[in-house]
Amino acid sequence: SKVWELADLVKRGEKVYAANCVACHQANGKGAGPIKAVDGAAVVLDADKTKQIAILLNGQNNGSMPAWKSLSDTDIAAVITYTKNNWSNKTGQVVQPADVLAQRK
């Protein structure tokens, strides 16, 4: 139920990204080969944050993007906020843990 500040979420999200996402999406967010970039991605830039939350919770592309339901609501919110505000993505958008919890099924 805590409401996080943008800077705190980005800081935590950077750690979550490094631990879970960088292997496929790379440190620069550009992806490689069939792995989609998160830098400049339409779903990341979209003001409708529920789309990106759904991808992290449920995965996509027959598991090539795995579901990350095992991560906490706070970690998912943090890593999405990080991707929405890193590299060329300067959306200013914040995803709160409550947003993730509302979509978790």
MOPAC internal coordinates of N, CA, C and O (Angstrom, degrees):
PM7 1SCF
backbone

  N    0.0000 0     0.00 0     0.00 0    0    0    0
  C    1.4636 1     0.00 0     0.00 0    1    0    0
  C    1.5274 1   111.86 1     0.00 0    2    1    0
  O    1.2310 1   120.42 1   173.88 1    3    2    1
  N    1.3326 1   116.80 1    -6.12 1    3    2    1
  C    1.4594 1   120.10 1   178.10 1    5    3    2
  C    1.5306 1   110.39 1   -65.57 1    6    5    3
  O    1.2310 1   120.55 1   -41.16 1    7    6    5
  N    1.3061 1   116.56 1   138.84 1    7    6    5
  C    1.4640 1   121.55 1   173.61 1    9    7    6
  C    1.5244 1   107.23 1   -98.26 1   10    9    7
  O    1.2310 1   120.87 1   -59.56 1   11   10    9
  N    1.3186 1   115.94 1   120.44 1   11   10    9
  C    1.4561 1   122.83 1  -174.61 1   13   11   10
  C    1.5176 1   111.20 1   -93.98 1   14   13   11
  O    1.2310 1   121.21 1   -29.29 1   15   14   13
  N    1.3186 1   115.28 1   150.71 1   15   14   13
  C    1.4648 1   121.94 1   172.62 1   17   15   14
  C    1.5374 1   108.56 1   -84.20 1   18   17   15
  O    1.2310 1   121.10 1   -27.97 1   19   18   17
  N    1.3171 1   115.49 1   152.03 1   19   18   17
  C    1.4655 1   121.77 1  -179.65 1   21   19   18
  C    1.5317 1   111.52 1   -52.16 1   22   21   19
  O    1.2310 1   119.81 1   128.87 1   23   22   21
  N    1.3260 1   117.98 1   -51.13 1   23   22   21
  C    1.4735 1   121.38 1  -175.63 1   25   23   22
  C    1.5280 1   111.80 1   -60.81 1   26   25   23
  O    1.2310 1   119.94 1   141.16 1   27   26   25
  N    1.3317 1   117.72 1   -38.84 1   27   26   25
  C    1.4677 1   121.13 1  -179.62 1   29   27   26
  C    1.5244 1   111.31 1   -68.87 1   30   29   27
  O    1.2310 1   120.65 1   140.25 1   31   30   29
  N    1.3329 1   116.37 1   -39.75 1   31   30   29
  C    1.4671 1   119.84 1   177.71 1   33   31   30
  C    1.5241 1   111.13 1   -66.14 1   34   33   31
  O    1.2310 1   120.35 1   137.48 1   35   34   33
  N    1.3304 1   116.94 1   -42.52 1   35   34   33
  C    1.4675 1   120.50 1   179.90 1   37   35   34
  C    1.5254 1   110.32 1   -62.17 1   38   37   35
  O    1.2310 1   120.22 1   137.02 1   39   38   37
  N    1.3129 1   117.18 1   -42.98 1   39   38   37
  C    1.4695 1   121.34 1   179.61 1   41   39   38
  C    1.5299 1   110.74 1   -61.08 1   42   41   39
  O    1.2310 1   120.50 1   133.10 1   43   42   41
  N    1.3307 1   116.64 1   -46.90 1   43   42   41
  C    1.4604 1   119.95 1   178.30 1   45   43   42
  C    1.5287 1   110.53 1   -67.71 1   46   45   43
  O    1.2310 1   120.53 1   139.88 1   47   46   45
  N    1.3320 1   116.60 1   -40.12 1   47   46   45
  C    1.4557 1   120.88 1  -178.83 1   49   47   46
  C    1.5125 1   113.25 1   -62.77 1   50   49   47
  O    1.2310 1   120.58 1   146.37 1   51   50   49
  N    1.3277 1   116.49 1   -33.63 1   51   50   49
  C    1.4630 1   120.46 1   177.41 1   53   51   50
  C    1.5259 1   110.44 1   -61.02 1   54   53   51
  O    1.2310 1   120.18 1   140.64 1   55   54   53
  N    1.3216 1   117.27 1   -39.36 1   55   54   53
  C    1.4735 1   121.66 1   178.36 1   57   55   54
  C    1.5258 1   111.06 1   -69.17 1   58   57   55
  O    1.2310 1   120.60 1   138.27 1   59   58   57
  N    1.3304 1   116.46 1   -41.73 1   59   58   57
  C    1.4648 1   120.83 1   179.05 1   61   59   58
  C    1.5322 1   109.68 1   -63.63 1   62   61   59
  O    1.2310 1   120.68 1   136.37 1   63   62   61
  N    1.3280 1   116.30 1   -43.63 1   63   62   61
  C    1.4690 1   121.58 1   178.76 1   65   63   62
  C    1.5239 1   110.38 1   -60.48 1   66   65   63
  O    1.2310 1   120.35 1   133.87 1   67   66   65
  N    1.3250 1   116.93 1   -46.13 1   67   66   65
  C    1.4643 1   121.39 1  -179.41 1   69   67   66
  C    1.5315 1   111.59 1   -61.84 1   70   69   67
  O    1.2310 1   120.56 1   144.79 1   71   70   69
  N    1.3122 1   116.53 1   -35.21 1   71   70   69
  C    1.4585 1   120.66 1  -176.82 1   73   71   70
  C    1.5282 1   113.36 1   -82.51 1   74   73   71
  O    1.2310 1   119.97 1   152.81 1   75   74   73
  N    1.3382 1   117.66 1   -27.19 1   75   74   73
  C    1.4634 1   119.91 1  -169.89 1   77   75   74
  C    1.5206 1   115.96 1  -125.20 1   78   77   75
  O    1.2310 1   119.67 1   153.75 1   79   78   77
  N    1.3072 1   118.23 1   -26.25 1   79   78   77
  C    1.4711 1   121.01 1  -168.15 1   81   79   78
  C    1.5227 1   113.74 1  -111.92 1   82   81   79
  O    1.2310 1   120.88 1   150.22 1   83   82   81
  N    1.3322 1   115.92 1   -29.78 1   83   82   81
  C    1.4613 1   120.85 1  -171.14 1   85   83   82
  C    1.5364 1   112.51 1   -61.51 1   86   85   83
  O    1.2310 1   119.91 1   150.23 1   87   86   85
  N    1.3223 1   117.78 1   -29.77 1   87   86   85
  C    1.4654 1   120.54 1  -178.20 1   89   87   86
  C    1.5259 1   111.56 1   -58.90 1   90   89   87
  O    1.2310 1   120.21 1   144.00 1   91   90   89
  N    1.3206 1   117.20 1   -36.00 1   91   90   89
  C    1.4670 1   120.20 1  -179.96 1   93   91   90
  C    1.5291 1   112.64 1  -101.34 1   94   93   91
  O    1.2310 1   120.53 1   133.75 1   95   94   93
  N    1.3188 1   116.59 1   -46.25 1   95   94   93
  C    1.4685 1   120.32 1  -173.78 1   97   95   94
  C    1.5231 1   113.53 1   -86.61 1   98   97   95
  O    1.2310 1   120.17 1   172.77 1   99   98   97
  N    1.3333 1   117.28 1    -7.23 1   99   98   97
  C    1.4647 1   125.19 1   178.33 1  101   99   98
  C    1.5345 1   112.65 1    69.34 1  102  101   99
  O    1.2310 1   121.22 1   -21.26 1  103  102  101
  N    1.3083 1   115.27 1   158.74 1  103  102  101
  C    1.4638 1   121.77 1  -178.50 1  105  103  102
  C    1.5275 1   111.95 1   -62.89 1  106  105  103
  O    1.2310 1   120.86 1   151.30 1  107  106  105
  N    1.3351 1   115.97 1   -28.70 1  107  106  105
  C    1.4654 1   119.89 1  -178.86 1  109  107  106
  C    1.5273 1   112.87 1   -89.11 1  110  109  107
  O    1.2310 1   120.14 1  -179.19 1  111  110  109
  N    1.3380 1   117.34 1     0.81 1  111  110  109
  C    1.4598 1   121.50 1   177.86 1  113  111  110
  C    1.5129 1   114.58 1    73.03 1  114  113  111
  O    1.2310 1   119.99 1  -170.99 1  115  114  113
  N    1.3337 1   117.62 1     9.01 1  115  114  113
  C    1.4652 1   121.04 1  -174.00 1  117  115  114
  C    1.5280 1   114.16 1   -88.16 1  118  117  115
  O    1.2310 1   119.88 1   170.29 1  119  118  117
  N    1.3420 1   117.83 1    -9.71 1  119  118  117
  C    1.4561 1   119.58 1  -177.49 1  121  119  118
  C    1.5256 1   110.30 1    66.54 1  122  121  119
  O    1.2310 1   120.75 1     8.55 1  123  122  121
  N    1.3263 1   116.18 1  -171.45 1  123  122  121
  C    1.4647 1   121.33 1   178.89 1  125  123  122
  C    1.5154 1   108.52 1  -164.01 1  126  125  123
  O    1.2310 1   120.62 1   -42.20 1  127  126  125
  N    1.3145 1   116.42 1   137.80 1  127  126  125
  C    1.4637 1   120.27 1   178.76 1  129  127  126
  C    1.5182 1   110.13 1    55.67 1  130  129  127
  O    1.2310 1   120.46 1    54.27 1  131  130  129
  N    1.3406 1   116.73 1  -125.73 1  131  130  129
  C    1.4592 1   119.27 1  -177.82 1  133  131  130
  C    1.5359 1   113.57 1   -75.60 1  134  133  131
  O    1.2310 1   120.25 1   169.94 1  135  134  133
  N    1.3218 1   117.12 1   -10.06 1  135  134  133
  C    1.4669 1   120.95 1  -179.14 1  137  135  134
  C    1.5166 1   109.02 1   -77.09 1  138  137  135
  O    1.2310 1   120.98 1   -57.23 1  139  138  137
  N    1.3159 1   115.74 1   122.77 1  139  138  137
  C    1.4634 1   120.31 1  -176.75 1  141  139  138
  C    1.5177 1   111.46 1   -71.23 1  142  141  139
  O    1.2310 1   121.52 1   -34.70 1  143  142  141
  N    1.3153 1   114.71 1   145.30 1  143  142  141
  C    1.4601 1   121.21 1   173.27 1  145  143  142
  C    1.5206 1   109.07 1   -71.42 1  146  145  143
  O    1.2310 1   120.27 1   -32.54 1  147  146  145
  N    1.3218 1   117.09 1   147.46 1  147  146  145
  C    1.4598 1   121.50 1   170.21 1  149  147  146
  C    1.5306 1   109.57 1  -102.32 1  150  149  147
  O    1.2310 1   120.68 1   161.34 1  151  150  149
  N    1.3319 1   116.30 1   -18.66 1  151  150  149
  C    1.4652 1   120.59 1   174.79 1  153  151  150
  C    1.5239 1   107.85 1   -75.92 1  154  153  151
  O    1.2310 1   120.69 1   -63.96 1  155  154  153
  N    1.3136 1   116.29 1   116.04 1  155  154  153
  C    1.4525 1   121.23 1   179.43 1  157  155  154
  C    1.5231 1   115.00 1    81.61 1  158  157  155
  O    1.2310 1   120.01 1  -175.60 1  159  158  157
  N    1.3215 1   117.58 1     4.40 1  159  158  157
  C    1.4663 1   121.08 1  -178.63 1  161  159  158
  C    1.5311 1   110.79 1   -68.89 1  162  161  159
  O    1.2310 1   121.00 1   -42.32 1  163  162  161
  N    1.3275 1   115.69 1   137.68 1  163  162  161
  C    1.4678 1   120.83 1  -178.89 1  165  163  162
  C    1.5233 1   112.05 1   -56.74 1  166  165  163
  O    1.2310 1   120.03 1   138.70 1  167  166  165
  N    1.3310 1   117.54 1   -41.30 1  167  166  165
  C    1.4682 1   120.35 1  -177.89 1  169  167  166
  C    1.5311 1   111.01 1   -67.07 1  170  169  167
  O    1.2310 1   120.23 1   148.24 1  171  170  169
  N    1.3178 1   117.17 1   -31.76 1  171  170  169
  C    1.4684 1   121.23 1   178.90 1  173  171  170
  C    1.5248 1   110.18 1   -74.22 1  174  173  171
  O    1.2310 1   120.58 1   140.42 1  175  174  173
  N    1.3240 1   116.50 1   -39.58 1  175  174  173
  C    1.4651 1   121.38 1  -178.20 1  177  175  174
  C    1.5292 1   112.65 1   -78.70 1  178  177  175
  O    1.2310 1   119.99 1   162.14 1  179  178  177
  N    1.3283 1   117.63 1   -17.86 1  179  178  177
  C    1.4621 1   122.10 1  -177.14 1  181  179  178
  C    1.5261 1   111.08 1   -62.00 1  182  181  179
  O    1.2310 1   120.59 1   -43.18 1  183  182  181
  N    1.3161 1   116.48 1   136.82 1  183  182  181
  C    1.4684 1   121.22 1   177.96 1  185  183  182
  C    1.5296 1   111.28 1   -68.34 1  186  185  183
  O    1.2310 1   120.11 1   160.23 1  187  186  185
  N    1.3395 1   117.39 1   -19.77 1  187  186  185
  C    1.4680 1   121.42 1   178.13 1  189  187  186
  C    1.5261 1   108.74 1   -83.84 1  190  189  187
  O    1.2310 1   121.34 1   -86.85 1  191  190  189
  N    1.3175 1   115.04 1    93.15 1  191  190  189
  C    1.4712 1   120.07 1  -176.30 1  193  191  190
  C    1.5241 1   113.20 1   -67.75 1  194  193  191
  O    1.2310 1   119.90 1   162.77 1  195  194  193
  N    1.3341 1   117.79 1   -17.23 1  195  194  193
  C    1.4619 1   119.57 1  -178.35 1  197  195  194
  C    1.5203 1   112.22 1   -63.43 1  198  197  195
  O    1.2310 1   120.04 1   152.33 1  199  198  197
  N    1.3316 1   117.53 1   -27.67 1  199  198  197
  C    1.4713 1   120.64 1   179.53 1  201  199  198
  C    1.5293 1   111.08 1   -64.45 1  202  201  199
  O    1.2310 1   120.52 1   134.27 1  203  202  201
  N    1.3245 1   116.62 1   -45.73 1  203  202  201
  C    1.4658 1   120.29 1  -179.03 1  205  203  202
  C    1.5283 1   110.51 1   -71.83 1  206  205  203
  O    1.2310 1   120.33 1   143.03 1  207  206  205
  N    1.3167 1   116.98 1   -36.97 1  207  206  205
  C    1.4733 1   119.79 1   176.72 1  209  207  206
  C    1.5292 1   109.21 1   -59.89 1  210  209  207
  O    1.2310 1   119.97 1   135.28 1  211  210  209
  N    1.3319 1   117.66 1   -44.72 1  211  210  209
  C    1.4733 1   121.79 1  -179.47 1  213  211  210
  C    1.5238 1   111.27 1   -60.00 1  214  213  211
  O    1.2310 1   120.34 1   139.82 1  215  214  213
  N    1.3290 1   116.95 1   -40.18 1  215  214  213
  C    1.4700 1   119.98 1   179.57 1  217  215  214
  C    1.5322 1   110.46 1   -64.16 1  218  217  215
  O    1.2310 1   120.08 1   135.98 1  219  218  217
  N    1.3283 1   117.45 1   -44.02 1  219  218  217
  C    1.4592 1   119.04 1  -179.69 1  221  219  218
  C    1.5255 1   112.11 1   -68.12 1  222  221  219
  O    1.2310 1   120.08 1   143.69 1  223  222  221
  N    1.3128 1   117.45 1   -36.31 1  223  222  221
  C    1.4657 1   120.03 1  -179.90 1  225  223  222
  C    1.5255 1   112.63 1   -74.92 1  226  225  223
  O    1.2310 1   120.10 1   144.23 1  227  226  225
  N    1.3369 1   117.42 1   -35.77 1  227  226  225
  C    1.4647 1   120.71 1  -170.53 1  229  227  226
  C    1.5214 1   114.72 1  -113.54 1  230  229  227
  O    1.2310 1   119.97 1   169.48 1  231  230  229
  N    1.3340 1   117.67 1   -10.52 1  231  230  229
  C    1.4539 1   120.42 1  -175.92 1  233  231  230
  C    1.5214 1   110.17 1    73.16 1  234  233  231
  O    1.2310 1   120.58 1     0.06 1  235  234  233
  N    1.3297 1   116.49 1  -179.94 1  235  234  233
  C    1.4691 1   121.07 1   176.04 1  237  235  234
  C    1.5120 1   109.57 1  -162.79 1  238  237  235
  O    1.2310 1   120.82 1    -6.57 1  239  238  237
  N    1.3204 1   116.04 1   173.43 1  239  238  237
  C    1.4681 1   123.56 1   178.89 1  241  239  238
  C    1.5220 1   111.96 1    55.37 1  242  241  239
  O    1.2310 1   120.96 1  -130.11 1  243  242  241
  N    1.3283 1   115.77 1    49.89 1  243  242  241
  C    1.4722 1   121.89 1   177.21 1  245  243  242
  C    1.5183 1   113.14 1    53.77 1  246  245  243
  O    1.2310 1   120.59 1  -143.22 1  247  246  245
  N    1.3171 1   116.48 1    36.78 1  247  246  245
  C    1.4576 1   120.49 1   174.63 1  249  247  246
  C    1.5083 1   115.04 1    91.55 1  250  249  247
  O    1.2310 1   119.47 1   175.78 1  251  250  249
  N    1.3462 1   118.62 1    -4.22 1  251  250  249
  C    1.4605 1   117.32 1   176.43 1  253  251  250
  C    1.5373 1   109.61 1   -64.63 1  254  253  251
  O    1.2310 1   120.55 1   150.56 1  255  254  253
  N    1.3357 1   116.56 1   -29.44 1  255  254  253
  C    1.4667 1   121.72 1   165.50 1  257  255  254
  C    1.5145 1   104.23 1  -106.17 1  258  257  255
  O    1.2310 1   120.33 1   -72.14 1  259  258  257
  N    1.3380 1   116.97 1   107.86 1  259  258  257
  C    1.4649 1   119.09 1  -175.47 1  261  259  258
  C    1.5262 1   112.13 1   -72.53 1  262  261  259
  O    1.2310 1   121.27 1   -20.56 1  263  262  261
  N    1.3132 1   115.18 1   159.44 1  263  262  261
  C    1.4677 1   121.28 1   171.56 1  265  263  262
  C    1.5302 1   107.62 1   -74.86 1  266  265  263
  O    1.2310 1   120.90 1   -40.01 1  267  266  265
  N    1.3149 1   115.89 1   139.99 1  267  266  265
  C    1.4666 1   120.99 1  -179.75 1  269  267  266
  C    1.5236 1   110.99 1  -115.80 1  270  269  267
  O    1.2310 1   120.85 1  -143.06 1  271  270  269
  N    1.3422 1   115.99 1    36.94 1  271  270  269
  C    1.4697 1   120.85 1   179.31 1  273  271  270
  C    1.5239 1   112.18 1   -58.67 1  274  273  271
  O    1.2310 1   120.48 1   157.10 1  275  274  273
  N    1.3245 1   116.69 1   -22.90 1  275  274  273
  C    1.4679 1   120.25 1  -178.59 1  277  275  274
  C    1.5314 1   112.15 1   -70.37 1  278  277  275
  O    1.2310 1   120.29 1   159.19 1  279  278  277
  N    1.3302 1   117.06 1   -20.81 1  279  278  277
  C    1.4705 1   119.80 1   176.76 1  281  279  278
  C    1.5190 1   109.12 1   -74.96 1  282  281  279
  O    1.2310 1   120.82 1   -28.09 1  283  282  281
  N    1.3165 1   116.04 1   151.91 1  283  282  281
  C    1.4616 1   120.68 1   178.41 1  285  283  282
  C    1.5251 1   110.53 1   -69.96 1  286  285  283
  O    1.2310 1   120.79 1   -19.27 1  287  286  285
  N    1.3217 1   116.10 1   160.73 1  287  286  285
  C    1.4633 1   121.03 1   176.06 1  289  287  286
  C    1.5251 1   110.00 1   -57.26 1  290  289  287
  O    1.2310 1   120.66 1   140.90 1  291  290  289
  N    1.3295 1   116.35 1   -39.10 1  291  290  289
  C    1.4648 1   120.78 1  -179.56 1  293  291  290
  C    1.5234 1   110.76 1   -66.10 1  294  293  291
  O    1.2310 1   119.93 1   137.07 1  295  294  293
  N    1.3333 1   117.74 1   -42.93 1  295  294  293
  C    1.4657 1   120.25 1   179.93 1  297  295  294
  C    1.5275 1   111.66 1   -66.83 1  298  297  295
  O    1.2310 1   119.86 1   140.88 1  299  298  297
  N    1.3243 1   117.87 1   -39.12 1  299  298  297
  C    1.4629 1   120.36 1   177.64 1  301  299  298
  C    1.5241 1   110.11 1   -66.24 1  302  301  299
  O    1.2310 1   120.43 1   135.16 1  303  302  301
  N    1.3232 1   116.79 1   -44.84 1  303  302  301
  C    1.4690 1   120.29 1   177.83 1  305  303  302
  C    1.5260 1   110.58 1   -60.32 1  306  305  303
  O    1.2310 1   120.78 1   138.78 1  307  306  305
  N    1.3205 1   116.11 1   -41.22 1  307  306  305
  C    1.4634 1   120.93 1  -178.46 1  309  307  306
  C    1.5233 1   111.52 1   -65.99 1  310  309  307
  O    1.2310 1   119.84 1   134.18 1  311  310  309
  N    1.3159 1   117.92 1   -45.82 1  311  310  309
  C    1.4620 1   119.69 1  -176.73 1  313  311  310
  C    1.5318 1   111.09 1   -69.95 1  314  313  311
  O    1.2310 1   119.88 1   145.99 1  315  314  313
  N    1.3194 1   117.84 1   -34.01 1  315  314  313
  C    1.4644 1   119.58 1   175.95 1  317  315  314
  C    1.5253 1   109.55 1   -68.11 1  318  317  315
  O    1.2310 1   120.22 1   135.91 1  319  318  317
  N    1.3127 1   117.18 1   -44.09 1  319  318  317
  C    1.4667 1   120.10 1   177.80 1  321  319  318
  C    1.5236 1   110.18 1   -60.12 1  322  321  319
  O    1.2310 1   120.57 1   139.21 1  323  322  321
  N    1.3294 1   116.51 1   -40.79 1  323  322  321
  C    1.4718 1   121.25 1   177.11 1  325  323  322
  C    1.5269 1   110.81 1   -59.11 1  326  325  323
  O    1.2310 1   120.00 1   131.44 1  327  326  325
  N    1.3369 1   117.60 1   -48.56 1  327  326  325
  C    1.4673 1   119.26 1  -177.72 1  329  327  326
  C    1.5309 1   111.41 1   -67.49 1  330  329  327
  O    1.2310 1   119.93 1   148.96 1  331  330  329
  N    1.3084 1   117.75 1   -31.04 1  331  330  329
  C    1.4685 1   121.31 1   179.45 1  333  331  330
  C    1.5357 1   112.48 1   -74.02 1  334  333  331
  O    1.2310 1   120.41 1   168.05 1  335  334  333
  N    1.3325 1   116.82 1   -11.95 1  335  334  333
  C    1.4659 1   120.52 1  -174.53 1  337  335  334
  C    1.5254 1   113.52 1  -131.89 1  338  337  335
  O    1.2310 1   120.14 1  -159.57 1  339  338  337
  N    1.3320 1   117.33 1    20.43 1  339  338  337
  C    1.4612 1   120.96 1  -179.30 1  341  339  338
  C    1.5306 1   109.42 1  -123.70 1  342  341  339
  O    1.2310 1   120.90 1   -12.23 1  343  342  341
  N    1.3194 1   115.88 1   167.77 1  343  342  341
  C    1.4657 1   123.28 1  -178.11 1  345  343  342
  C    1.5315 1   108.73 1    55.69 1  346  345  343
  O    1.2310 1   119.91 1    50.10 1  347  346  345
  N    1.3238 1   117.78 1  -129.90 1  347  346  345
  C    1.4668 1   119.80 1   178.42 1  349  347  346
  C    1.5271 1   111.79 1   -86.10 1  350  349  347
  O    1.2310 1   120.44 1   174.92 1  351  350  349
  N    1.3197 1   116.77 1    -5.08 1  351  350  349
  C    1.4698 1   121.62 1  -179.69 1  353  351  350
  C    1.5256 1   108.98 1   -81.97 1  354  353  351
  O    1.2310 1   120.38 1   -76.52 1  355  354  353
  N    1.2965 1   116.88 1   103.48 1  355  354  353
  C    1.4707 1   121.04 1  -179.82 1  357  355  354
  C    1.5199 1   108.45 1  -122.21 1  358  357  355
  O    1.2310 1   120.70 1  -118.86 1  359  358  357
  N    1.3444 1   116.27 1    61.14 1  359  358  357
  C    1.4596 1   120.36 1  -172.50 1  361  359  358
  C    1.5316 1   112.85 1   -78.68 1  362  361  359
  O    1.2310 1   120.23 1   154.62 1  363  362  361
  N    1.3409 1   117.17 1   -25.38 1  363  362  361
  C    1.4557 1   119.54 1  -173.26 1  365  363  362
  C    1.5231 1   112.70 1    73.64 1  366  365  363
  O    1.2310 1   120.57 1  -175.56 1  367  366  365
  N    1.3351 1   116.52 1     4.44 1  367  366  365
  C    1.4680 1   120.88 1  -177.85 1  369  367  366
  C    1.5271 1   111.11 1   -79.58 1  370  369  367
  O    1.2310 1   121.33 1   -37.55 1  371  370  369
  N    1.3151 1   115.06 1   142.45 1  371  370  369
  C    1.4556 1   122.50 1   178.14 1  373  371  370
  C    1.5231 1   108.27 1  -120.68 1  374  373  371
  O    1.2310 1   120.82 1   -46.56 1  375  374  373
  N    1.3223 1   116.05 1   133.44 1  375  374  373
  C    1.4584 1   121.66 1   173.15 1  377  375  374
  C    1.5234 1   106.50 1  -110.44 1  378  377  375
  O    1.2310 1   121.02 1   -55.02 1  379  378  377
  N    1.3107 1   115.65 1   124.98 1  379  378  377
  C    1.4671 1   121.38 1  -179.31 1  381  379  378
  C    1.5304 1   110.17 1   -94.60 1  382  381  379
  O    1.2310 1   119.86 1   -26.76 1  383  382  381
  N    1.3423 1   117.87 1   153.24 1  383  382  381
  C    1.4649 1   120.38 1   175.31 1  385  383  382
  C    1.5280 1   112.71 1   -52.54 1  386  385  383
  O    1.2310 1   120.06 1   144.61 1  387  386  385
  N    1.3217 1   117.49 1   -35.39 1  387  386  385
  C    1.4778 1   120.97 1   179.07 1  389  387  386
  C    1.5286 1   111.25 1   -62.33 1  390  389  387
  O    1.2310 1   120.09 1   148.25 1  391  390  389
  N    1.3467 1   117.44 1   -31.75 1  391  390  389
  C    1.4707 1   121.14 1   177.09 1  393  391  390
  C    1.5221 1   110.42 1   -65.04 1  394  393  391
  O    1.2310 1   120.82 1   139.84 1  395  394  393
  N    1.3243 1   116.04 1   -40.16 1  395  394  393
  C    1.4738 1   121.09 1   179.61 1  397  395  394
  C    1.5350 1   109.41 1   -69.84 1  398  397  395
  O    1.2310 1   120.76 1   133.64 1  399  398  397
  N    1.3121 1   116.16 1   -46.36 1  399  398  397
  C    1.4647 1   121.12 1  -179.77 1  401  399  398
  C    1.5347 1   110.53 1   -56.59 1  402  401  399
  O    1.2310 1   120.31 1   140.43 1  403  402  401
  N    1.3209 1   117.01 1   -39.57 1  403  402  401
  C    1.4690 1   121.27 1  -178.87 1  405  403  402
  C    1.5265 1   111.98 1   -63.85 1  406  405  403
  O    1.2310 1   119.89 1   153.19 1  407  406  405
  N    1.3132 1   117.81 1   -26.81 1  407  406  405
  C    1.4665 1   121.76 1  -179.45 1  409  407  406
  C    1.5259 1   114.43 1   -97.81 1  410  409  407
  O    1.2310 1   120.53 1   166.74 1  411  410  409
  N    1.3115 1   116.60 1   -13.26 1  411  410  409
  C    1.4788 1   119.96 1  -178.15 1  413  411  410
  C    1.5170 1   108.75 1   -68.46 1  414  413  411
  O    1.2310 1   121.18 1   -49.84 1  415  414  413
  N    1.3253 1   115.36 1   130.16 1  415  414  413
  C    1.4744 1   118.91 1  -178.63 1  417  415  414
  C    1.5108 1   110.21 1  -114.61 1  418  417  415
  O    1.2310 1   120.10 1   180.00 1  419  418  417

